Amino acid sequence: MDMLSGREIDQAQLVDWRKLAQGLHARYLVDDFGTGARFLAAVGEAGDAAGHHPTVAMSKGHVDLKLVSPDAIYRDGDTEHVVEWVTQKDVDLARQITQIAAEHGLAPDPASVSVVELGLDAADSATIAPVWAALLTGLVDAQGHGSPSDEVRDATGRVPNLWFGDADEQGGPRQRFHVEVYVPAEVLEQRIAAAVAAGGTVVDDSDAPSLTVVADQEGNTGAVCVA
């Protein structure tokens, strides 16, 4: 199934969900473990019927869900790539889960979802990616998983994705590791303001709102991103 564009995802108007990095993310507030378990049992039944399931994490007070298709088709001219991305089946199941949550009396908290990705500037990502794939996930085939690039992605979602930048784009001393934090658009300004209030400095907002680079007092940088 073809991957959906950002415009198509926006047009779906999934009010409980936010597109962050590759997938759709939602958080629902629960009063106790039993409430969350009953909700997830109903989500599981819907997923069984659809032949598609979310990734789920439950902690005190909330349930987090991620929807992404591991077999989305990305078309680059005449070339097709199988990638991890949002497809129509994710949108359809997201709508069902929204309805299930309403039936269980659960309130969504979309502003609280976030995703962290790591970046590493490299002269030859194809050479070093297997090392990082093995180090982060234990599996060298995590290199290029769900991506046409050398990006390292853990299929089980245990660790953040690691993407590779071009080390030759910068000269002199530089920060080679980078942190990207994906947040919902409605909390972007608040997140940046909090970092600045804590002593950080906005050093590059030329790609805002999709990417804003913030530096700490020692010059280390991180990026706040919206999909």
Residue pairs with C-beta under 8 A, 6 or more apart in sequence:
1 69
1 71
1 72
1 73
1 87
1 88
1 89
2 72
2 73
2 75
2 87
3 69
3 72
3 73
3 74
3 83
3 85
3 86
3 87
4 12
4 85
4 86
4 87
4 88
4 90
4 91
6 19
6 227
9 19
9 24
9 86
9 91
10 19
12 91
12 94
12 95
14 24
14 91
14 94
14 95
14 98
15 98
15 108
15 110
16 26
16 28
16 94
16 97
16 98
16 101
16 108
16 110
17 24
17 25
17 26
17 67
17 94
17 98
17 110
18 24
18 25
18 26
18 110
18 113
18 184
18 185
18 227
19 25
19 86
19 227
20 113
20 114
20 115
20 182
20 183
20 184
20 226
20 227
21 115
21 117
21 161
21 182
21 227
22 68
22 83
22 84
22 85
22 86
22 146
22 161
23 66
23 67
23 68
23 84
23 85
23 86
23 90
24 66
24 67
24 68
24 86
24 90
24 91
24 94
25 64
25 65
25 66
25 67
25 110
25 113
25 115
26 64
26 65
26 94
26 97
26 98
26 108
26 110
26 113
27 62
27 63
27 64
27 65
27 108
27 109
27 110
27 112
27 113
28 39
28 62
28 63
28 65
28 101
28 106
28 107
28 108
28 109
29 61
29 62
29 106
29 107
29 108
29 109
30 36
30 39
30 58
30 61
30 62
30 63
30 106
31 61
33 58
35 104
35 106
36 58
36 62
36 63
37 58
38 104
39 63
39 100
39 101
39 104
39 106
40 56
40 58
40 63
42 100
42 103
42 104
43 54
43 56
43 65
43 97
43 100
44 53
46 93
46 96
46 97
46 100
47 53
47 54
47 93
50 89
50 92
50 93
50 96
52 69
52 89
52 90
52 93
54 65
54 66
54 67
54 93
54 97
55 65
55 66
55 67
55 68
55 157
56 63
56 64
56 65
56 66
57 63
57 64
58 64
62 109
62 112
63 106
64 113
65 97
66 157
67 86
67 90
67 93
67 94
68 84
68 85
68 86
68 90
69 84
69 85
69 86
69 87
69 89
69 90
70 82
70 84
70 146
70 155
71 82
72 82
72 83
72 84
72 85
72 86
72 87
73 80
73 81
73 82
73 83
74 80
74 81
74 82
74 83
74 85
74 148
75 81
76 148
81 148
82 146
83 146
83 147
83 148
84 145
84 146
84 147
84 153
85 146
98 108
101 108
110 184
111 184
111 186
111 187
113 183
113 184
114 181
114 182
114 183
114 184
115 160
115 181
115 182
116 160
116 179
116 180
116 181
116 182
117 160
117 161
117 162
117 163
117 179
117 180
117 182
118 160
118 161
118 162
118 163
118 177
118 178
118 179
118 180
119 162
119 163
119 164
119 165
119 177
119 178
119 179
119 180
120 128
120 132
120 162
120 163
120 164
120 165
120 176
120 177
120 178
121 164
121 165
121 166
121 167
121 169
121 170
121 174
121 176
121 178
122 128
122 164
122 165
122 166
122 167
122 176
123 166
123 167
123 168
125 149
125 150
125 164
126 150
128 164
129 143
129 144
129 150
129 151
129 152
129 164
130 140
130 143
132 143
132 152
132 162
133 139
133 140
133 141
133 142
133 143
133 152
134 140
136 142
136 152
136 154
136 159
136 162
137 152
137 154
137 155
137 156
137 158
137 159
142 152
142 153
142 154
142 155
143 150
143 151
143 152
144 150
144 151
145 151
145 152
145 153
145 154
145 155
146 153
146 155
147 153
149 163
149 164
150 164
151 161
151 162
151 163
151 164
152 161
152 162
153 161
153 162
154 161
165 178
167 174
167 176
175 219
175 220
175 221
178 221
178 222
178 223
179 222
179 223
180 211
180 222
180 223
180 224
180 225
181 191
181 222
181 223
181 224
181 225
182 225
182 226
182 227
183 191
183 224
183 225
183 226
184 226
185 209
185 226
188 209
188 212
188 224
188 226
191 224
192 202
192 212
192 214
192 224
195 214
195 224
196 202
196 214
199 216
199 217
200 214
200 215
200 216
200 217
201 214
201 215
202 212
202 213
202 214
203 213
203 214
203 215
203 221
204 212
204 213
205 212
205 213
209 226
210 225
210 226
210 227
211 223
211 224
211 225
212 223
212 224
212 225
213 221
213 222
213 223
214 221
214 222
214 223
214 224
215 221
